[in-house]
Amino acid sequence: MTVFADFGSTWSKILDKSVKITRTKEISRDIIADIACGHNAKKRSRICVNELIALSEGGLRLISEKDFILVDVGSRDIKYVVYKDDRFLQTGWNQECGASQGFAIELLEMYYGFDCNDLKPPEDGSPVTCGLIGISKIFDEIIKTGDERKAVARFVKGIAMNVYYFTGKPRKIYLSGGLCGNRLFIESLPCETIPLGRLVLIEGLKSIYEKTEKKGEG
Amino acid sequence: MKIGFVGNPPYEVLENYRCEELIDLDNDLGQIEEKSDLYLPKISCSIIKRVFNNALALRPQKIIFDVGEGKCDSGRFLSWILRKHFGMEIVETRNQNRKARSTVICDSTLPLGKKFDLILNNISNLINEQLEREIHPKAGFWSVPCWDTRIFDLFPDGTRIFGWTRCLENGTPDDLELECYVEEGIPVVFYAQTFCSKNLLAKNLARVYRGLYVDCDGRLTSSVKAQIEAFLYLRGATK
């Protein structure tokens, strides 16, 4: 049985007999994947793959269009790949200004005890440069207005706009990562958004593994 | 006598100091006490901070500081600060040379790190290298000399050098046309130090030549490293 793993900084996605999505801090140190990407993947796998390459391969496997932008919004970063005429064109990875944005949404949902899927997207967002600064802005806004839901919704809209600008204001985005399940985030993006789920990088790892196996046979 | 220099001063000026110990203050000179945080704003580029730290730590008898268009405003201001506030003896130059030397190192088959070493050493000690030209470079690198030299290991041997480093080898540091010269058809990484005005050129050239634009403040970050690795791999420059 081949073990595929995408070790995120907060959540890890592991595929062996079935798919498991587990908090990274709860993963046993004994798990060694056959092929993996992400946080400490070098130590935890036999083949370690660059996350952007896994994302690219995942996109090629799941998207039938020749031109596409695929964005992965993780708990602490934003990364994307651009394909044109079926060929890789461009990539970007924002760890600094994208810092902790996905993580901040998760924290806020837990703290205030509501689900972002129950919130309506606001007309405008908070100017969010990173998750940590964004949280302090939310608290300022809550003190001023007393409206926690609106403040959080404006924060999520701010993050969505960051993703939109970081990827060059595209007409259409294919989305990867945990925020695929966040309706508020998806509706806050001002462009057509197709969520592909949390296993895009795992799909990419499958492609790469299949190619490696074929090479071995040859 | 220790003589420091910054940027690419004219060859004839450096010639006057050939018998002295010439030190390139732009370079990594090992364990140097860092005082830049006390005197320079955080938004100074890593190279300007390094020049400042090196100058203060080594206290050369004289610094030949190129403050022409081949350097930058930050360099020109730093030269003034070192002279006025730190009492250093500064010889300011404006290298406007247009007599092209050559770009044989930039175009050679050598590994990227070796090319940068040779180009930087060439400023103070001219060597006429007989090098094999890489006819089909797999990749290109547009940049100034980088603060973190580990970046060079990401590129295949024979990577062609463009940008200001090419001007440096050519001895024409303020030649903007040469600085913006890029060959089409090869994947090029456009790199600038964070807070350097060359980011304007890097970003726009990357757009026009469909390259990868990255900026880095000092140490190479894992995300910049991963972007370069992925870009070169997915464009077929590395395996």
Interface residues (C-beta under 8 A of the other chain):
Chain A: N50 E51 L52 I53 S56 D77 K79 V81 F88 L89 Q90 T91 G92 W93 N94 Q95 E96
Chain B: R210 L212 T221 S222 S223 V224 A226 Q227 E229 A230 F231 Y233 L234 R235
